[in-house]
Amino acid sequence: MAERVLITGAAGFLGSHLCDRFIAEGFNVVAMDNLITGNIKNIEHLFGNKNFEFYHHDVSKYVHVPGEVDYILHFASPASPIDYLKIPIQTLKVGSLGTHNLLGLAKAKGARMLIASTSEVYGDPMVHPQTEEYYGNVNPIGPRGVYDEAKRFQEAMTMAYHTYHDLETRIVRIFNTYGPRMRLNDGRVLPAFIGQALRGEDLTVFGDGSQTRSFCYVDDLIEGIYRLLFSDYVYPVNIGNPDEITISQFADEIIKLTGTKQKVVYKDLPKDDPMQRQPNIDKAREILGWEPKVSRAEGLKITYDYFKSLSEEELYSKEHNDFEGYIRK
């Protein structure tokens, strides 16, 4: 009988790719999402699959899944700054209450649980590149703290369940990832640049452009997560592409890729925006035998083709979602 995996945040960018991977591997997939930031379009191609089922549910409330569950992958959370700055309480709740609820479910079901942590636990890092042993440099009361601290709490809670309840747990720290199904208007630099190029707008760089990022193509990330889930390693593992680039250099790459005639304009850097970000992936190489395979040039071309296929409405949509129903004033 096929094993059964629960994937939260299943209608999001990463969650939907995980659904595809586990379906392809022969699992029965239980997808869960409250659709605050996720998009049902990302998983609607799976709705006719007999091995796929969908629950519209907020995991920060009590989670019930009938039947056996062998694995839980907790990927539910707003992940873009423009989202978690609008819904900070919900961001904290899904990382804390949501994680607690799912750990309880994993304990009740005897399931192995993997949580999606993030390079944001390192904050604006004082160590470069970032190893898993680095404790980070996070401003807990800054605007980004709601996401960073939710993820740090999530890691602590997960390790507590592992230590005190002998629960099988895994922790992946995800660095900047890109690929098809990203939201063009999610505010992150890669879709922002490509969206501006497609609309004929100038490309906006925040700060002087010297800050760095390291971009990992989504297929590489999913492979790393899959290997980590089935490994024996319980401590955090960085999964990302260490090929570092400055934001100015990246803007030049997008201009060359898209052929846009627009120029680069500079605006003030947002508060607590990290100045550098590069994963040390020695552990992933040693423990998982994993390293990224897709070059940035190759991955960007695939992603650009995806964004070009979007409708005019999607291309010019400024707001992803109306969060008014979730905000109590």
Secondary structure, 3 states (H helix, E strand, C coil): CCCEEEEECCCCHHHHHHHHHHHHCCCEEEEEECCCCCCHHHCHHHCCCCCEEEEECCCCCCCCCCCCCCEEEECCCCCCHHHHCCCHHHHHHHHHHHHHHHHHHHHHHCCEEEEEEEHHHHECCCCCCECCCCCCECCCCCCCHHHHHHHHHHHHHHHHHHHHHCCCEEEEEECCEECCCCCCCCCCHHHHHHHHHHHCCCEEEECCCCCEEECEEHHHHHHHHHHHHCCCCCCCEEECCCCEEEHHHHHHHHHHHHCCCCCEEEECCCCCCCCCCCECCHHHHHHHCCCCCCCHHHHHHHHHHHHHCCCHHHHHCCCCCCCHHHCCC
